[in-house]
Amino acid sequence: MKENLNPFAIAQAQLDEAAAVLQLDPDMHAFLREPMREFHFTIPVRMDDGRTQTFKGFRVQYNDARGPAKGGIRFHPDETIDTVRALAAWMTWKTAVSDIPLGGGKGGVICNPRELSQGELERLSRGYMRNIARHIGITQDVPAPDVNTNPQIMAWMLDEYETLMGWHEPGVITGKPLPLGGSQGRTPATALGGLFTIREAARVKGMTLNDTTCAIQGYGNVGGNAHQLAAQFGLKVVAVSDEFGAIYNAHGLDPKVVSEHVRRTGKVINCPETEEISNSELLELPVEILIPAAIENQLTGQNADRVKAKIVAELANGPTTPEADNILNDKGVYIIPDFLCNAGGVIVSYFEMVQNGYQFYWDEGMVTERLDRKITTAFQAVDAMSLSKKVDTRVAAYLVAVDRVAEAVRLRGWV
Ligand code: NAD
């Protein structure tokens, strides 16, 4: 039978599995399977050539029982409402497993940012904000960057929001540039948080990280920063990739050389002293640690049995299908599930909101130390749940998170 790769169907199936183990009340289960609110809108954008192009935008507030919805905005040509729903559901579980007082949301625009000029991108970003401004805010829903969005786009969106409202409210969006109230350490936070969880997973597996081989799929904010920071954690990155291809060097890839090459050419391929391989070969390399840091559905029923890594650290959201999950678990691979592994971004976004609220800013050392403490505590809760309930790590992460969200829903009297 063909695998169902609809991300929202996958997110719901993962919840169903956890609900069965938790013996979750059926009414609660039905409520948690669906987003609480969705906004669908069209954004007319004046293009540089004088035409007006209409884009489709979404914002999903999946669940806000534990606090304001929180989640990034993705600009992608293949964006669908079901991708946004899945990502919003995962944000709900991510904020809960991290034990930060926020709910889950996500946004998206169907567009190809590579085909837009800076001016068009700015008008699209401002148009997106005009559509959702009255539905978001520090007490309702706080967006952030995701795939193909960045601090500059957050700055335009913040400015549009504050212009519409007539007051300053930097905490309405996170991942901002530092001069507009961004947090130190936000840009590398997702990658750094993931590396802290790899350190913990290695400890659980009794592995010492020392020149330990690692492959990273995706070379954007998350994958690129993971490469820059990997050596500090005893990892030797031998392969990296982006949507155009992958590169390999058994002796390790110098992060400075690769990032400079990407800055100049926009791609990882043809980087000096590397051999070109395919993205599928990268996933199957004989490395100890595999870091998917690109997009959904990369490890599937088709390739999971050829994965050789001992630890799969899901820095991307939804990189592993349920069928691949079963195969990897049967092989004894330690999976650090996405909404735990990549929680560093939202944890530091939460720190950014706190700093904006107090108008008092921390240094990077303080951010890093608090991030380490938060994500390590979350990792340990999940690992302990996995051992006590004898379930795999993804189900364990769901048990921790769903239980917390369900408790908040119950206390509010919604179900
Ligand atoms: P990005 O746009 O900065 O980078 C994405 C990278 O993936 C690019 O290098 C792109 O070329 C590559 N890519 C796209 N399709 C690919 C394919 N088929 N094969 C190989 N590479 C491919 O995005 P990002 O912010 O780094 O996000 C990456 C993943 O991490 C996404 O799943 C995102 O949801 C997740 N994530 C990001 C953050 C964050 O703070 N940015 C936080 C949590 C989770």
Boltz pocket constraint, residues with backbone or C-beta under 6 A from the ligand:
constraints:
  - pocket:
      binder: B
      contacts: [[A, 145], [A, 146], [A, 147], [A, 148], [A, 149], [A, 186], [A, 187], [A, 190], [A, 217], [A, 218], [A, 219], [A, 220], [A, 221], [A, 222], [A, 223], [A, 241], [A, 242], [A, 243], [A, 244], [A, 279], [A, 293], [A, 294], [A, 295], [A, 296], [A, 315], [A, 316], [A, 317], [A, 318], [A, 342], [A, 343], [A, 345], [A, 346]]
      max_distance: 6.0
